[in-house]
């Protein structure tokens, strides 16, 4: 006899524009948490988490059919709801970098820069999916081969991402990758959280274990300066609501914080006072892009008809720093043949009464 949970349930999630059927895998645990992930883009479409009264509710932005992720409005807005991001999460300046003396030119999709992998990043491809269970809980293993030259990147990159919904109420994401040519890699997930279910996230309290952040230019490319957060609206070393100082940050938060390593603290802690929900993020990554849904403008509507307006959700994208391939002083994002990239991020949920 075994008391391990059954495998995640698979259900049809509609057809892509080229007619391919897509699946939705739903992972559950014994405490009422439930996460749904589609093999299109490895996208988290729904995450139900109990509030302080024990009532599960939706805490991510998403759609109930793959068509939502392929609509003209979604493509135009490009918010990357819940998706796996690669080959390089965040921006590479001018879509160019030099590696081992050779210059590579990438697909440019964010002005002159490359953002989140290029025109067809990992968020827009079909992943091979394998539902299962581990000692920790239900799992979904997703695999993708990014071919040599895809979006301009060198090397055949084999990527595996394992989502686990754990018995202790965490969504764990394990990333691994190997390559046959040196290439930059920076993998993340682009979930937009809203722990309260309200129209915006400005009342959420956020703490970030980061004493410095990456200063960026007008195109959101790092200047190379890692500036202390102290005395600025970027100081979340003690809890602050998202809304408290956001007006002092032109455009809103869309920056990469330099995580304090070896503090043992979570990289981020979020608390939503009306529902009591909490989220703690821990990661092996050195950086955290905290983005407050500044570009959402109400043109997209969610699964139950709610309008996704400005600041309807926030992202905590664990990653290396933006534009690392062009910034020799930043932690390296270059994966070489013979090496295996491993990266783990855990989003742990709870409530405060
Ligand atoms: C990241 C970027 C933002 C924006 C969003 C998607 O968070 O840093 O500038 O592109 O993705 O809209």
Boltz pocket constraint, residues with backbone or C-beta under 6 A from the ligand:
constraints:
  - pocket:
      binder: B
      contacts: [[A, 77], [A, 78], [A, 79], [A, 80], [A, 90], [A, 115], [A, 220], [A, 254], [A, 289], [A, 291], [A, 295], [A, 315], [A, 317]]
      max_distance: 6.0
